[in-house]
């Protein structure tokens, strides 16, 4: 794991301060070393967190003749197989780094090298022969990558802060992106909440020639044909075996590693698979919330999981006071608010784990392809209603929306309403209705809604003939997961100099998972059905039987007390935020939530996070350098 940056500036107008600012902003991602390389019109920057070949794997990395130079963030899990093939083709490797395969694979395949990789990666390379900058983000978007251009220069970086510190862009609110955030809790690529800063979508390559004609191409892989004639028992057994292999692949490290362990099944399965693949017990880490019961304070369940699996277990705690302090620390590193209340806890847990290890494996990425959310149950139950005529659906949808705190009723309304499958599925992830957003901001949100629909339709074009449920799982994995949970994972762990890996999203494993018909993976009232059956091959029965429990915090309780008052205070009339968000609308949401008249916890947390983002970036901004 590392921080990477590149500035393509033929006129040399950016100046020395630009790349120095970029390196300084990325240093937390790579405290083990840094380097700058100037290659004609391009400057590459790299800060290193040394995981593979710590002594010899410094970057940038070069081809044998120096015509290809790359900086890479991430891990290539199939690098040994790729290295063997490339060496057989005559390539000579200068390091033991897994990242070096990118340089030599580019020599063989050009930008199509991405099809050869199984890993989590973002890279930027300079092709001196073709005078071309190539940058890419991995298949599922585990690693983020941002870019900016003014028509004369192009810059890419692991974090927005590097572009700001380079003096290339000013921190300003993108109003269209703001509607995305208030609707869905995240901003889907290619936008960010920062005006004029874009992020690469997952599975995409950015190519920039010296004539400054940036091209963005996708290498998304639609699911293969469905497997047929295999029993659920056989599928579960093979899924367990393939998952164990994925965990073993992702344990590749030359430095100490461990795992995050909650009270749930997914992280326990990761730890159990690690225990099977290692000669010594894995080290595991948990965070809890004293005084909030076992549902939210998972330390007891996690400790029991650790005892049954046999791990070297450690835990820490967070209080309400800690939460606000961590929120102020985490948002400048998060950069893109993503409405995930566990982000401050993840930052604290990452710092805690980083005292003992440099790498952790985590259980994120299981819910999306396996149907772990209520919206997947809605899609499974109501898929047959997707073709109900709007005239018949509208009265039922209106009635469902009138039930203020019934999340299931709202899902029914969303599935029955809308102008097609893409809009129905988008509405399932919305945390606020259009009337709420209109009250909060002067924008109608029409442009943002059309963008979301266009992005969703593009993703769903990979699976046009699949069921509504399968489309929901695919859209969640390719659109909602990358720019929400995975960005949060990356930023919070890397803020602590910790690499976080997600074996449930291993490329080889996912090829198998997405070939299983969705009806086998999810059944009405039986989310993650096949997944649980598979994990039963790894875990004791009492762990598999535990109810689903994601990584959560008691923020709903806190929003009904002091935290709700804090949200109201931050948006009072006369504040800078009042020019962005209507204070009266915020006060109304806080009041309705505190009285139990409506469930606004998600949008209120988004507003709290937005206030921290605005304070950290917009209110603290410095002028852009010439």
C-alpha positions in Angstrom: 0.0 0.0 0.0 1.3 3.4 -0.9 0.4 6.9 -2.0 0.9 7.7 -5.7 0.8 10.9 -7.7 1.6 12.1 -11.2 1.6 15.5 -12.9 1.7 15.7 -16.7 2.8 19.3 -17.4 4.6 19.9 -20.7 5.1 23.6 -20.1 6.5 23.1 -16.6 4.1 25.6 -15.2 3.3 23.7 -12.0 6.6 24.3 -10.4 8.7 22.4 -7.8 6.2 23.2 -5.0 3.4 21.2 -6.8 5.1 17.8 -6.5 6.5 18.6 -3.1 3.0 19.4 -1.9 1.7 16.2 -3.4 4.3 14.1 -1.6 3.7 15.8 1.7 -0.1 15.2 1.4 0.5 11.5 0.7 3.1 10.8 3.3 0.7 9.3 5.8 -0.1 6.6 3.2 3.6 5.6 2.9 5.7 6.4 6.0 8.4 4.0 4.9 9.9 5.9 2.1 9.2 8.4 -0.7 10.5 9.3 -4.1 10.0 11.8 -7.0 11.0 11.0 -10.6 10.9 13.5 -13.5 10.5 12.0 -16.9 10.3 14.7 -19.5 6.8 16.3 -19.3 5.7 13.9 -16.5 6.6 13.9 -12.8 5.8 10.8 -10.7 5.6 10.8 -6.9 5.4 7.9 -4.5 5.2 7.3 -0.8 5.7 3.8 0.4 4.2 1.5 3.0 6.6 -1.5 2.6 4.7 -4.8 2.6 6.3 -7.0 -0.1 10.1 -7.0 -0.5 10.6 -4.2 2.2 14.3 -3.9 1.5 14.3 -3.9 -2.3 10.9 -2.9 -3.6 11.3 0.9 -3.7 9.4 2.8 -6.4 9.1 4.1 -9.1 9.6 0.8 -11.0 11.2 0.7 -14.4 11.2 -1.7 -17.4 14.6 -3.1 -18.5 15.2 -0.3 -21.0 13.6 2.5 -18.9 10.8 3.2 -21.4 8.1 2.3 -18.9 8.1 3.7 -15.4 5.3 3.2 -12.9 4.1 4.0 -9.4 1.7 1.6 -7.8 -0.6 1.5 -4.8 -1.9 -1.9 -3.7 -1.2 -5.6 -3.9 -1.1 -8.0 -6.9 -2.1 -11.4 -5.4 -1.3 -13.4 -8.6 2.1 -11.7 -9.1 4.1 -14.9 -8.7 2.3 -16.6 -11.6 2.5 -13.5 -13.7 6.2 -13.1 -12.9 6.9 -16.7 -14.1 5.0 -16.1 -17.3 6.8 -12.8 -18.0 10.2 -14.2 -17.2 9.5 -17.0 -19.7 8.8 -14.3 -22.2 12.2 -12.8 -21.6 11.5 -10.1 -19.0 14.1 -9.5 -16.3 12.9 -8.4 -12.9 15.0 -6.0 -10.7 13.0 -6.4 -7.4 10.9 -8.9 -5.5 8.0 -6.4 -5.4 4.6 -7.7 -6.5 4.1 -4.3 -8.2 6.9 -4.8 -10.7 4.7 -7.2 -12.8 2.6 -4.1 -13.8 5.6 -2.6 -15.7 6.5 -5.8 -17.6 2.9 -6.8 -18.2 2.4 -3.3 -19.7 5.3 -4.0 -22.1 3.5 -7.1 -23.3 -0.2 -6.0 -23.2 -0.3 -2.2 -23.1 -3.3 -0.8 -21.2 -4.9 -4.2 -21.5 -2.6 -5.5 -18.7 -5.4 -4.8 -16.2 -7.1 -8.0 -17.5 -4.1 -10.0 -16.2 -4.3 -8.7 -12.6 -5.9 -10.2 -9.5 -5.5 -7.6 -6.8 -6.3 -4.3 -5.3 -4.5 -1.5 -7.1 -4.3 2.0 -8.5 -1.3 2.9 -10.6 0.1 5.6 -12.9 2.7 4.9 -15.5 4.6 6.8 -18.2 5.1 5.2 -21.6 8.0 7.1 -23.0 7.8 5.5 -26.4 4.2 6.6 -27.0 4.5 9.7 -24.8 1.5 8.5 -22.8 0.3 8.6 -19.2 -1.8 5.6 -18.2 -3.6 5.3 -14.9 -6.0 2.6 -13.6 -8.3 1.6 -10.7 -8.8 -2.0 -9.8 -11.8 -4.2 -10.7 -14.0 -3.5 -7.7 -12.6 -0.1 -6.8 -10.9 -1.1 -3.5 -8.2 1.5 -4.2 -9.3 5.0 -5.1 -7.7 7.2 -7.7 -8.5 10.9 -8.5 -7.7 13.1 -11.4 -7.9 16.7 -12.5 -7.2 18.7 -15.7 -7.3 22.3 -16.8 -6.8 21.4 -20.5 -3.0 22.1 -20.3 -2.0 19.8 -17.4 -3.3 16.6 -16.0 -2.7 15.3 -12.5 -3.7 12.0 -10.8 -3.3 11.0 -7.1 -4.4 8.5 -4.5 -6.1 11.3 -2.5 -7.8 14.6 -3.3 -5.6 16.2 -0.7 -2.6 15.7 -2.9 -4.2 17.7 -5.7 -5.1 20.4 -3.2 -1.7 20.5 -1.7 -0.1 20.7 -5.2 -2.0 24.0 -5.6 -3.8 22.7 -8.7 -7.4 23.0 -7.5 -9.4 24.9 -4.9 -11.7 23.2 -2.5 -15.2 24.2 -3.6 -18.6 22.3 -3.4 -19.9 20.6 -6.5 -23.6 21.3 -6.1 -24.6 18.3 -8.3 -22.5 16.0 -6.2 -24.1 17.5 -3.1 -27.4 16.1 -4.2 -25.8 12.7 -4.9 -24.4 12.7 -1.3 -27.7 13.7 0.4 -29.6 11.2 -1.7 -27.3 8.1 -1.4 -24.7 9.0 1.3 -21.9 8.8 -1.3 -21.0 10.5 -4.6 -20.8 8.0 -7.5 -17.8 8.2 -9.8 -16.8 10.1 -11.8 -17.8 13.1 -9.6 -16.5 13.9 -6.2 -17.9 16.5 -3.7 -15.0 18.7 -4.8 -15.8 20.8 -7.9 -13.4 20.0 -10.8 -12.0 16.9 -9.2 -13.0 13.5 -10.7 -12.4 10.0 -9.5 -11.9 7.0 -11.7 -14.8 4.5 -11.6 -13.8 1.0 -10.6 -12.4 -1.1 -13.4 -11.4 1.9 -15.5 -8.3 3.1 -17.3 -7.4 6.7 -17.9 -5.1 7.3 -20.9 -3.7 10.8 -21.6 -1.6 11.5 -24.7 0.5 14.6 -24.9 -2.1 16.3 -27.0 -4.3 16.3 -23.9 -7.2 14.2 -25.0 -8.0 12.2 -21.8 -9.8 8.9 -22.6 -11.6 6.9 -19.9 -12.3 3.3 -20.7 -14.0 0.5 -18.7 -12.7 -3.0 -18.2 -15.7 -4.2 -16.1 -16.2 -7.9 -16.5 -19.9 -9.0 -16.8 -20.7 -12.2 -14.9 -20.2 -15.4 -16.9 -22.9 -17.9 -17.7 -24.9 -19.3 -14.8 -23.8 -22.6 -13.4 -26.6 -25.2 -13.6 -27.2 -28.7 -12.4 -25.2 -28.2 -9.1 -26.9 -28.7 -5.8 -26.8 -26.0 -3.1 -24.8 -28.4 -0.9 -22.1 -28.7 -3.6 -22.1 -25.0 -4.3 -21.7 -24.2 -0.6 -18.8 -26.6 -0.3 -17.0 -25.2 -3.4 -17.7 -21.7 -2.2 -16.0 -22.4 1.1 -13.0 -23.9 -0.6 -12.6 -21.0 -3.0 -13.0 -18.5 -0.2 -10.3 -20.2 1.8 -8.0 -20.0 -1.2 -8.8 -16.3 -1.6 -7.9 -15.7 2.0 -4.7 -17.6 1.7 -3.7 -15.6 -1.4 -4.4 -12.4 0.4 -2.3 -13.3 3.4 0.8 -12.7 1.2 3.0 -10.4 3.2 6.6 -9.9 4.4 5.4 -8.0 7.5 3.1 -8.8 10.4 -0.6 -9.1 9.5 -3.9 -9.7 11.3 -7.7 -9.3 10.9 -10.6 -7.1 12.1 -13.0 -9.2 14.0 -16.6 -8.1 14.9 -19.3 -10.2 16.4 -20.6 -11.3 12.9 -20.2 -14.2 10.6 -18.1 -12.5 7.8 -15.1 -11.3 9.8 -15.2 -14.6 11.8 -15.0 -16.6 8.6 -12.0 -14.5 7.5 -10.2 -15.2 10.8 -11.1 -18.9 10.6 -9.7 -19.2 7.1 -6.6 -17.4 8.2 -6.2 -19.8 11.1 -6.3 -22.7 8.7 -3.7 -21.3 6.4 -1.1 -20.1 8.9 1.2 -22.0 11.3 0.5 -19.5 14.2 -2.8 -18.1 15.4 -3.8 -14.9 13.5 -4.0 -11.6 15.5 -7.5 -10.1 15.6 -8.8 -6.6 16.7 -12.2 -5.4 17.8 -13.7 -2.0 18.9 -16.7 -1.8 21.3 -19.0 0.8 22.7 -19.5 0.4 26.5 -22.9 0.9 27.8 -24.8 0.2 24.6 -25.6 -3.5 25.0 -24.2 -6.5 23.2 -25.9 -5.5 19.9 -23.6 -2.5 19.5 -20.8 -3.4 21.9 -19.4 -6.5 20.1 -16.5 -7.1 22.3 -18.0 -10.1 24.1 -19.2 -11.8 20.9 -15.9 -11.1 19.2 -13.9 -12.5 22.1 -16.0 -15.6 22.0 -15.4 -15.9 18.2 -11.7 -15.4 18.8 -11.7 -18.2 21.5 -13.5 -20.7 19.3 -11.4 -19.9 16.2 -8.1 -19.6 18.2 -6.8 -16.1 17.6 -4.6 -13.7 19.5 -7.3 -11.2 20.3 -7.2 -7.5 21.3 -9.9 -5.0 21.8 -10.4 -1.2 22.4 -13.4 1.0 23.1 -15.0 4.3 21.9 -17.3 6.6 23.8 -19.6 9.4 22.6 -17.0 12.0 23.3 -14.4 10.0 21.4 -16.8 9.8 18.5 -17.0 13.5 17.8 -13.2 13.9 18.3 -12.6 11.0 15.9 -15.1 12.5 13.4 -13.0 15.7 13.3 -9.9 13.7 12.7 -11.3 11.2 10.2 -13.1 13.6 7.8 -10.0 15.3 6.6 -8.5 11.9 5.8 -11.8 10.5 4.5 -12.0 13.5 2.0 -15.2 12.2 0.5 -18.0 12.0 3.0 -19.8 8.7 2.6 -22.4 8.7 5.3 -20.9 5.7 7.2 -21.2 6.3 10.9 -18.6 3.6 11.7 -15.8 5.7 9.9 -14.6 7.3 13.1 -14.5 3.9 14.9 -12.7 2.4 11.9 -10.0 5.1 12.2 -9.6 4.5 15.9 -9.5 0.7 15.4 -7.0 1.1 12.6 -4.6 3.1 14.8 -5.1 0.4 17.5 -4.2 -2.4 15.1 -1.3 -0.6 13.5 0.6 -0.8 16.8 1.0 -4.5 16.1 0.6 -5.2 12.4 0.9 -3.5 9.0 -1.8 -5.5 7.2 -5.4 -6.5 8.1 -7.9 -8.6 6.4 -11.6 -7.6 6.8 -15.1 -9.0 6.1 -16.5 -6.2 4.0 -17.7 -7.1 0.5 -19.8 -10.2 1.5 -23.1 -8.4 1.8 -23.3 -7.0 -1.7 -22.9 -10.1 -3.9 -24.6 -12.4 -1.4 -27.7 -10.4 -0.5 -27.0 -9.2 3.0 -29.2 -6.0 3.0 -32.9 -5.4 3.5 -33.1 -3.9 0.0 -32.0 -7.3 -1.4 -34.9 -8.9 0.4 -37.2 -6.3 -1.1 -35.9 -7.1 -4.6 -36.2 -10.9 -3.9 -39.8 -10.6 -2.6 -41.1 -8.0 -5.1 -39.2 -8.8 -8.3 -42.4 -10.1 -9.7 -44.0 -6.6 -9.3 -41.5 -4.9 -11.5 -44.0 -4.8 -14.3 -47.0 -3.6 -12.4 -48.6 -0.7 -14.4 -47.8 2.7 -12.8 -51.5 3.5 -12.5 -51.9 0.5 -10.1 -48.6 0.9 -8.3 -48.9 4.6 -7.5 -51.6 4.4 -4.8 -49.8 1.5 -3.0 -46.5 3.4 -3.2 -48.0 6.5 -1.8 -49.5 4.6 1.1 -46.1 2.9 1.9 -44.3 6.3 1.9 -46.8 7.6 4.4 -45.6 5.2 7.1 -42.8 7.4 8.6 -40.6 4.8 10.3 -41.3 1.7 8.3 -38.2 1.0 6.3 -39.7 -2.1 4.6 -42.7 -0.1 3.5 -40.4 2.5 2.0 -38.7 -0.2 0.0 -42.0 -1.4 -1.3 -42.8 2.1 -2.4 -39.4 2.4 -4.2 -39.8 -0.8 -6.0 -43.3 0.0 -7.1 -42.5 3.6 -8.1 -40.0 4.8 -10.7 -39.5 4.7 -14.4 -37.8 1.3 -14.7 -35.5 -1.1 -12.9 -32.5 1.3 -12.7 -34.5 4.0 -11.0 -36.2 1.5 -8.6 -32.9 0.0 -7.6 -31.4 3.4 -7.1 -34.2 4.5 -4.8 -33.7 1.5 -2.7 -30.4 3.0 -1.5 -31.6 6.5 -1.0 -31.6 7.8 2.5 -33.7 10.9 1.8 -36.7 11.6 -0.5 -36.6 14.3 -3.1 -38.8 16.6 -1.0 -36.4 16.4 1.9 -33.5 17.3 -0.4 -35.4 20.1 -1.9 -36.1 21.5 1.5 -32.4 21.3 2.4 -31.0 22.9 -0.8 -32.3 25.2 -3.4 -31.4 22.7 -6.2 -34.1 20.5 -7.7 -31.6 17.6 -8.0 -32.8 16.9 -11.6 -29.2 16.9 -13.0 -27.9 14.6 -10.2 -30.8 12.2 -10.6 -30.2 11.9 -14.4 -26.5 11.3 -13.7 -27.3 8.5 -11.2 -29.7 6.9 -13.6 -27.2 7.1 -16.4 -24.5 5.5 -14.3 -26.8 2.8 -13.0 -28.0 2.0 -16.5 -24.4 1.7 -17.7 -23.6 -0.8 -15.0 -26.9 -2.7 -15.4 -26.2 -3.0 -19.2 -23.8 -5.8 -18.2 -26.7 -7.9 -16.9 -29.8 -6.9 -18.9 -31.5 -10.3 -18.9 -30.9 -11.1 -15.2 -33.6 -11.0 -12.5 -34.3 -7.8 -10.5 -32.5 -9.4 -7.5 -29.4 -10.3 -9.5 -29.4 -6.8 -11.0 -29.6 -5.4 -7.4 -26.7 -7.5 -6.2 -24.6 -6.5 -9.3 -25.4 -2.8 -9.0 -24.5 -2.8 -5.3 -21.2 -4.4 -5.9 -20.2 -2.3 -8.9 -21.6 1.1 -8.0 -22.6 1.5 -4.3 -19.8 -0.5 -2.7 -16.7 1.1 -4.4 -17.5 4.8 -3.7 -18.9 4.3 -0.2 -17.6 1.5 2.0 -14.4 0.7 0.1 -13.3 4.4 0.0 -14.0 4.6 3.7 -12.0 1.4 4.3 -9.0 2.7 2.3 -8.9 6.2 3.7 -9.4 5.2 7.4 -6.9 2.4 7.4 -4.3 4.2 5.3 -4.6 7.2 7.6 -3.0 4.9 10.2 -0.4 3.4 7.9 -2.4 0.2 7.8 -3.2 -1.9 4.7 -6.7 -3.3 4.6 -7.6 -6.2 2.3 -11.0 -7.6 1.4 -10.9 -11.3 0.5 -14.6 -11.6 -0.2 -13.9 -9.4 -3.3 -11.0 -11.5 -4.6 -11.4 -11.5 -8.4 -11.2 -15.2 -8.8 -13.6 -15.8 -6.0 -16.1 -13.3 -7.4 -16.0 -14.9 -10.8 -17.4 -18.0 -9.2 -19.9 -16.2 -6.9 -21.5 -14.2 -9.8 -21.9 -17.3 -11.9 -24.3 -18.7 -9.2 -27.9 -17.7 -10.0 -29.1 -15.1 -7.5 -32.0 -17.3 -6.5 -29.5 -19.7 -5.0 -27.6 -17.0 -3.2 -30.7 -15.2 -1.7 -34.2 -16.4 -0.9 -37.1 -14.4 0.5 -36.5 -13.9 4.2 -33.2 -15.8 3.9 -30.5 -13.3 2.9 -26.9 -14.6 2.4 -28.4 -18.1 2.5 -25.7 -19.8 0.4 -23.0 -17.7 2.0 -24.0 -18.9 5.5 -24.1 -22.5 4.3 -20.6 -22.1 2.9 -19.2 -20.4 6.0 -20.6 -23.3 8.1 -17.7 -25.4 6.6 -15.3 -23.0 8.4 -17.1 -21.9 11.6 -18.7 -23.6 14.6 -22.5 -23.7 14.4 -23.1 -21.2 17.2 -21.2 -18.6 15.1 -23.0 -19.3 11.9 -26.3 -19.0 13.7 -25.6 -15.4 14.9 -27.9 -12.8 13.3 -26.4 -10.4 10.7 -24.6 -7.5 12.4 -22.6 -5.0 10.4 -19.9 -2.8 11.9 -22.1 -0.3 13.7 -22.0 2.5 16.3 -24.7 3.8 18.7 -25.0 7.0 16.6 -28.8 6.7 16.4 -29.0 7.0 20.2 -26.5 9.9 20.2 -28.5 11.7 17.5 -31.5 11.7 19.8 -29.5 13.5 22.5 -26.4 15.7 22.4 -25.4 14.8 18.8 -28.7 15.9 17.4 -28.3 19.3 19.1 -24.8 19.5 17.7 -26.1 19.0 14.1 -28.7 21.8 14.7 -26.1 24.1 16.1 -23.7 23.7 13.1 -26.4 24.7 10.6 -27.8 27.7 12.5 -28.6 30.9 10.5 -25.5 33.1 10.1 -23.1 30.2 9.8 -21.2 29.6 6.5 -23.0 26.3 6.1 -26.4 28.2 6.1 -25.5 29.4 2.6 -25.4 25.7 1.5 -28.1 24.0 3.6 -31.3 25.5 4.9 -31.1 25.8 8.7 -34.9 25.5 9.2 -35.0 22.2 7.3 -32.2 20.8 9.4 -33.9 21.8 12.6 -37.1 20.1 11.5 -35.3 16.9 10.8 -33.5 16.9 14.2 -36.8 17.6 15.9 -38.7 14.9 14.1 -36.0 12.3 14.8 -35.7 13.2 18.5 -39.5 12.9 18.9 -39.5 9.5 17.2 -41.9 10.9 14.5 -39.5 9.8 11.7 -36.3 8.0 11.2 -33.8 10.5 9.9 -30.6 9.1 11.4 -29.0 8.5 8.0 -29.5 11.9 6.6 -28.7 13.6 9.9 -25.4 11.7 10.0 -24.7 12.9 6.5 -25.3 16.5 7.5 -23.0 16.1 10.5 -20.3 14.6 8.3 -20.9 17.3 5.6 -20.3 20.0 8.3 -17.0 18.5 9.2 -16.0 18.3 5.5 -16.9 21.9 4.9 -14.9 23.0 7.9 -11.9 20.9 7.0 -11.7 21.9 3.3 -13.9 24.8 2.1 -13.5 27.0 5.2 -9.8 26.2 5.5 -8.9 26.4 1.8 -5.9 28.3 0.5 -5.7 30.1 -2.9 -4.8 28.0 -5.9 -1.2 28.6 -7.1 -0.8 30.1 -10.5 
